């Protein structure tokens, strides 16, 4: 890279995570790859100290071991957040595809889809360097046993895509646990005990299937948070959690807080008064254009619970609200089926709504 | 640097220490700066993997927070150990001076004496990079309150020597506690809160005098060990320690192990039978040419205790033996004075020796 290219590798010790800052000294535009939520102040201070203006925050993937700083940094800088389109997530601004190019200043990052550790893992390549996230680590690679991981896909990603880069390409990984800071494609072809050229796909899968790793300490917290770009999960009245990446609340909790929290029933009007009934004071607003319009009139700071028959449509409603910028919206887990199972009181206005 | 220049930055998490490997792809010669004893296997494996041959291990200074791997690596690779001549230490092979040049392959490292954190701190400069040890840290600097530290000297070292390097020179420090991996002379001139150009020497000293830092956890172990190039401190029979960097044993301990350990009395022959007497079976070999010759005939694996009147000459004897490669030699603390104070038995051969 030329002398105007700014590059800083940054380390977070607790989870051994690397963050990378790339910048253009001339135009001052910058990109941050894989920032960690605990290190936001350090990273933004460095960007400020260097006189840079952050254009993009790119995550290589939805992390399971730490919370991304992307959402928080977007809030504080107006940078756009980029993540793989493969996740079909609401929070990123850019849904990145294999081969896509990302410009900042006079430089271009090329997106390489390298699934296997997760379904949406991306590597970012720029001028003789490649940021491989957890697809390719120094003398290792990311695990493939959760988040739609696949040893076969990872093998193909590394062998067909990363190993087709020039041997001298510098590999900057998402983590290193032994204190290495970089490697190269050539070195990994030769020295990576899992992925070196002499190993077959079968040998690789055999190794990966026998790793017997325990789950990352923070996975229960990190994955759902990262599906919202790591934004701090807010709830004031309800005790909430995450199910399948959607903020969720139990029927029991909603029941004890009835009257203090807004409930929107997103079923059809015919269902609202059927045998399952509806929750007292629940407002009917059917999923679709009606709900869409309804939410545009709602204060985004309000705490809202969505309910439907089983929790599926209300999950979609929750996601729709998150996309609109609501931060305290929740899916009632199990819907009216669960509500009735627990024998909580229901209403049926025979006049309809 | 050209494309044959090999460079790896390595991190040790517990003490946040950086080690640097520099190599020549063409001649395979390599230099390691500031290796940490716990990471020897990682570092030597990397050197082997890269097909390099280690020529020098250079320490920037006598570390107080971790034990150097220099002695251990010298044993395993025959590399030469370099350290500042200012320490007047026995263990290094190279006693480095300001301005000295160190060659490996087609590259040359320039030695810059940058005292202040300790009296013998060196920085190593090569092709647009400078390895600053603890003289200049990223947005900080090493403390100056022990190991002959001096805020005034550190200020001069950084301002007159390091800051006279080109602004774009990359600064690779001995430590970083926030996860930064590098800086530049230009950035530190502007951003270093202690040493930036707008600060006066008085302001700097004021800051340094008010740091109120606690001592490094490992200082009692690290400094003495590092005075022996970090060699694991060996003793089989005795319970030993370090005083002023010299392996030392108490009179009490020697007394309980009499008959199991060799004792050499390094006083003059006239003192051997004076009022203080000598320890039973202690062998008389006066400090000087006589002892020098005597040690050449001794097995270097033997455990030997040196004794004199007060412990001063026997300290010199211990150092002489360490220089000769003995690893289990000790100074009897307090000498015959202490021995008599404790009323341990003495002998006096009236016939002389």
Interface residues (C-beta under 8 A of the other chain):
Chain A: X3 X8 X9 X10 X11 X12 X13 X16 X19 X39 X42 X46 X49 X50 X168 X178 X179 X180 X181 X182 X187 X191
Chain B: X3 X8 X9 X10 X11 X12 X13 X16 X19 X39 X42 X46 X49 X50 X168 X178 X179 X180 X181 X182 X187 X191
